[in-house]
């Protein structure tokens, strides 16, 4: 799996971004949610309009993980006012790290994560933070293994279902 490449996503890649976004979200969350709520979220959260706005935002960056020219995962980072909660100029938010199920356990998530930390250090941020669904132990353990600690909780609405995200952060400097 050493041939995984990371590349910045541009507006030209929007169809691929929509596809990987929908597929990985569905694989990750469909078992624990109603079909109706999933469909609504996939239609709204990954519409071409919404993705165009996100890709055009100077305070957000997307990256693909590719293997043999196939997109197998992606990363979304937010800075400054584009962060979903804290909006701290000294912080970077990892909004999404998603990897296709077939590639789980093959270090793809770690490679995307390492890219995020590298960018956070380049931007000289004090800390990195994220929200992770409380019923996703795989992701929680991944971030704990990488040194993240819980600091808060917030509610994430998926359709008409209110879910709790655990907010976690990693200090990069004292």
The 8 nearest C-alpha neighbors of each residue, nearest first, counted from 0:
[[1, 2, 3, 105, 106, 66, 107, 102],
 [0, 2, 3, 4, 66, 106, 107, 105],
 [1, 3, 0, 4, 66, 67, 65, 5],
 [4, 2, 66, 65, 1, 0, 64, 5],
 [3, 5, 65, 64, 2, 66, 6, 63],
 [6, 4, 64, 63, 65, 62, 3, 7],
 [5, 7, 63, 62, 8, 4, 64, 65],
 [6, 8, 62, 61, 63, 9, 5, 60],
 [7, 9, 62, 61, 12, 63, 6, 10],
 [10, 8, 11, 12, 7, 54, 13, 61],
 [9, 11, 13, 12, 54, 51, 8, 55],
 [12, 10, 9, 13, 14, 8, 15, 16],
 [13, 11, 10, 15, 9, 14, 8, 16],
 [12, 14, 16, 10, 15, 11, 17, 9],
 [15, 13, 17, 16, 12, 18, 11, 47],
 [16, 14, 18, 17, 12, 13, 19, 70],
 [17, 15, 13, 19, 14, 18, 20, 12],
 [18, 16, 20, 14, 15, 19, 45, 21],
 [17, 19, 15, 21, 16, 20, 22, 14],
 [20, 18, 22, 16, 21, 17, 23, 15],
 [21, 19, 17, 18, 23, 22, 16, 24],
 [20, 22, 24, 18, 19, 23, 41, 25],
 [21, 23, 19, 25, 24, 20, 18, 26],
 [22, 24, 26, 25, 99, 20, 21, 19],
 [25, 23, 27, 21, 26, 22, 28, 20],
 [24, 26, 29, 22, 23, 28, 27, 21],
 [27, 25, 23, 24, 28, 29, 22, 100],
 [28, 26, 24, 25, 23, 29, 30, 100],
 [27, 29, 25, 30, 31, 26, 24, 32],
 [30, 28, 25, 32, 31, 26, 27, 37],
 [31, 29, 28, 32, 27, 26, 33, 25],
 [32, 30, 29, 28, 33, 134, 27, 34],
 [33, 31, 29, 30, 28, 34, 37, 36],
 [32, 34, 35, 36, 37, 31, 29, 30],
 [33, 35, 37, 36, 38, 32, 29, 39],
 [34, 36, 38, 33, 37, 39, 158, 32],
 [37, 35, 158, 39, 33, 38, 34, 157],
 [36, 38, 34, 40, 35, 39, 41, 33],
 [39, 37, 41, 35, 40, 36, 34, 42],
 [38, 40, 36, 42, 37, 41, 43, 35],
 [41, 39, 37, 43, 44, 42, 38, 36],
 [40, 42, 38, 44, 45, 39, 43, 21],
 [43, 41, 39, 40, 46, 45, 44, 38],
 [44, 42, 40, 46, 45, 41, 39, 49],
 [45, 43, 40, 41, 46, 42, 49, 50],
 [44, 46, 41, 43, 17, 42, 50, 49],
 [47, 45, 49, 48, 43, 42, 44, 50],
 [46, 48, 50, 49, 51, 45, 17, 13],
 [49, 47, 51, 46, 50, 52, 45, 53],
 [48, 50, 52, 46, 51, 47, 53, 45],
 [49, 51, 53, 47, 52, 48, 54, 46],
 [52, 50, 48, 54, 49, 53, 47, 55],
 [53, 51, 55, 49, 50, 54, 56, 48],
 [52, 54, 50, 56, 55, 51, 49, 59],
 [53, 55, 51, 56, 52, 50, 10, 9],
 [56, 54, 52, 53, 51, 57, 10, 59],
 [57, 55, 53, 58, 59, 54, 52, 60],
 [58, 56, 59, 55, 60, 54, 53, 78],
 [59, 57, 78, 56, 81, 77, 79, 60],
 [60, 58, 77, 56, 76, 57, 78, 81],
 [61, 59, 76, 75, 77, 62, 58, 54],
 [60, 62, 75, 8, 74, 7, 76, 63],
 [63, 61, 7, 74, 8, 6, 73, 5],
 [64, 62, 73, 6, 5, 72, 65, 70],
 [63, 65, 5, 72, 4, 73, 71, 70],
 [66, 64, 70, 69, 4, 3, 71, 68],
 [65, 67, 3, 69, 68, 2, 4, 70],
 [68, 66, 69, 65, 2, 3, 70, 4],
 [69, 67, 66, 65, 70, 4, 71, 3],
 [70, 68, 65, 66, 67, 71, 64, 72],
 [69, 71, 65, 64, 72, 63, 68, 66],
 [72, 70, 65, 99, 64, 98, 69, 66],
 [73, 71, 98, 64, 97, 70, 63, 99],
 [74, 72, 63, 62, 97, 64, 96, 98],
 [73, 75, 96, 62, 95, 61, 111, 63],
 [76, 74, 61, 95, 94, 60, 93, 62],
 [75, 77, 93, 60, 59, 92, 94, 61],
 [78, 76, 59, 82, 92, 81, 58, 91],
 [77, 79, 58, 91, 81, 82, 59, 80],
 [80, 78, 88, 86, 81, 87, 82, 58],
 [79, 81, 86, 82, 78, 58, 87, 88],
 [82, 80, 79, 77, 78, 58, 83, 59],
 [83, 81, 86, 77, 80, 78, 84, 79],
 [82, 84, 81, 85, 86, 77, 92, 94],
 [85, 83, 82, 86, 81, 87, 92, 80],
 [84, 86, 87, 82, 83, 90, 80, 92],
 [87, 85, 82, 80, 79, 84, 88, 81],
 [86, 88, 90, 89, 85, 79, 80, 82],
 [87, 89, 79, 90, 86, 78, 80, 91],
 [90, 88, 124, 87, 125, 126, 91, 123],
 [91, 89, 126, 124, 87, 88, 127, 125],
 [90, 92, 127, 78, 77, 119, 128, 126],
 [93, 91, 128, 77, 129, 76, 94, 127],
 [92, 94, 76, 129, 95, 75, 128, 77],
 [95, 93, 75, 92, 76, 129, 77, 96],
 [94, 96, 75, 74, 93, 97, 76, 73],
 [95, 97, 74, 73, 108, 75, 98, 111],
 [98, 96, 72, 73, 23, 95, 74, 99],
 [97, 99, 72, 71, 23, 100, 108, 102],
 [100, 98, 101, 23, 102, 71, 72, 103],
 [99, 101, 103, 102, 98, 26, 23, 27],
 [102, 100, 99, 103, 98, 71, 104, 105],
 [101, 103, 100, 99, 105, 104, 98, 107],
 [104, 102, 100, 105, 101, 98, 99, 107],
 [103, 105, 106, 102, 107, 108, 101, 100],
 [104, 106, 103, 107, 102, 0, 108, 109],
 [107, 105, 109, 108, 104, 110, 103, 0],
 [108, 106, 110, 109, 105, 111, 98, 102],
 [109, 107, 111, 110, 106, 112, 98, 96],
 [108, 110, 112, 106, 107, 111, 113, 114],
 [109, 111, 113, 107, 112, 108, 106, 114],
 [112, 110, 114, 108, 109, 113, 74, 107],
 [111, 113, 109, 115, 114, 110, 108, 116],
 [112, 114, 110, 116, 115, 111, 109, 117],
 [115, 113, 117, 111, 112, 116, 118, 110],
 [116, 114, 112, 118, 113, 117, 119, 111],
 [117, 115, 119, 113, 118, 114, 120, 112],
 [116, 118, 114, 120, 115, 119, 113, 121],
 [119, 117, 121, 115, 120, 116, 122, 114],
 [120, 118, 116, 122, 117, 121, 124, 115],
 [119, 121, 123, 117, 122, 118, 124, 116],
 [122, 120, 118, 123, 119, 117, 124, 116],
 [123, 121, 119, 120, 124, 118, 117, 91],
 [122, 124, 120, 121, 119, 125, 89, 118],
 [125, 123, 89, 90, 119, 122, 126, 120],
 [126, 124, 171, 89, 172, 90, 170, 123],
 [125, 127, 170, 171, 90, 169, 124, 128],
 [126, 128, 91, 169, 168, 90, 92, 170],
 [129, 127, 168, 92, 167, 169, 93, 91],
 [130, 128, 93, 167, 92, 166, 94, 168],
 [129, 131, 166, 165, 164, 167, 132, 128],
 [130, 132, 164, 165, 133, 166, 129, 139],
 [133, 131, 164, 134, 135, 163, 165, 130],
 [132, 134, 164, 135, 165, 163, 131, 136],
 [135, 133, 132, 136, 163, 131, 164, 31],
 [134, 136, 132, 137, 133, 138, 139, 131],
 [137, 135, 139, 138, 140, 134, 133, 132],
 [136, 138, 140, 135, 139, 141, 134, 142],
 [137, 139, 141, 140, 136, 135, 142, 131],
 [140, 138, 136, 142, 141, 137, 143, 135],
 [139, 141, 143, 137, 138, 142, 136, 144],
 [142, 140, 138, 144, 139, 143, 137, 145],
 [141, 143, 145, 144, 139, 147, 140, 138],
 [144, 142, 147, 140, 146, 145, 141, 139],
 [143, 145, 141, 142, 146, 140, 147, 139],
 [146, 144, 142, 143, 147, 141, 169, 140],
 [145, 147, 143, 144, 169, 142, 148, 168],
 [146, 148, 169, 143, 168, 142, 167, 145],
 [149, 147, 167, 168, 150, 143, 169, 146],
 [150, 148, 167, 166, 151, 168, 165, 147],
 [149, 151, 167, 166, 148, 168, 152, 165],
 [152, 150, 166, 149, 165, 153, 167, 164],
 [153, 151, 165, 166, 164, 163, 154, 150],
 [152, 154, 164, 163, 155, 165, 151, 166],
 [153, 155, 163, 162, 164, 161, 156, 152],
 [154, 156, 162, 161, 163, 164, 157, 153],
 [157, 155, 161, 160, 158, 162, 154, 159],
 [156, 158, 160, 159, 36, 161, 40, 155],
 [157, 159, 36, 160, 156, 40, 39, 37],
 [160, 158, 157, 161, 156, 36, 35, 162],
 [159, 161, 157, 158, 156, 162, 36, 155],
 [162, 160, 156, 155, 154, 157, 159, 163],
 [163, 161, 155, 154, 156, 160, 164, 157],
 [164, 162, 154, 153, 133, 155, 132, 165],
 [165, 163, 132, 131, 153, 133, 130, 152],
 [164, 166, 152, 131, 130, 133, 132, 151],
 [165, 167, 130, 151, 152, 129, 149, 150],
 [166, 168, 149, 148, 129, 128, 150, 147],
 [169, 167, 128, 147, 148, 127, 129, 149],
 [168, 170, 147, 127, 126, 128, 146, 171],
 [171, 169, 126, 172, 125, 127, 168, 173],
 [170, 172, 126, 125, 169, 173, 124, 127],
 [171, 173, 125, 170, 126, 124, 123, 169],
 [172, 171, 170, 125, 126, 169, 124, 123]]
